[in-house]
């Protein structure tokens, strides 16, 4: 899983908004003043709109977010046509929706479904499915997706259905208040609970892989032993951060890569003597967040899919230590 991203060019102001700059905003930067007047949007998003020519002061276009205000100006945000997105065609792909209201979807993503279109996966993605299920998501950056699961990881994801809900969820992820719990089958027998606090960044040689590296970003994974099998351990993992491949990299760093992981566990898979598994044995089991509108803390849970349940049964049949 990764941190939410705010990429330049992704956003457009949803509607024309005209605001009076209060006298007490004198001396403030334009982006800071707008952040106070429009707290439903992140400052990063407002900066993007300003740089994109969507902000005016007293009718004059301003692209410098650092522009100082004198107070009493009229500030205007202008809508622009949505930026052209590649591969955003709606596709009729079934979705397992566990919760829906006016501002949120909670989805149970199957293994094998790519989240975003990209190299090698230009169609058939979760984004394409979402745009078919709810065409209004075309007006939301990345169709409301605020975090990712790897293609072969199953489990729960949240999708925002409004721009303000997306901003709220991005902030919750940045504040680390969203709780995400995963079930994972690690190779080898882990004897006790623990924490991995090790920075993750691009592998210095293999750029398609991630690695624990001093030049990486902070990454913290908590894990608890659920059940030990002969040659494998079922663990529950909780993330404080959301780096790419975080659980996979951290467990490999411990010497216990995920069973079936084709990238970080390949060297041990053939000699493990464990049941074969066609993907990394990782499932996003539980998701807790604060509802963007009501403020209520809400929790959802999705049991492991059939392939992982069958794997656990096979491991149990092989006896436990």
Helices and strands as residue ranges (DSSP letters): E 17-20, G 23-25, H 30-37, H 43-51, E 55-57, E 60-61, E 74-77, E 97-100, E 104-109, H 126-133, G 135-139, G 141-144, E 154-160, H 163-175, E 179-187, E 194-197, E 200-202, E 210-212, E 220-229, E 232-239, H 246-254, H 266-269, E 282-290, E 297-301, H 306-317
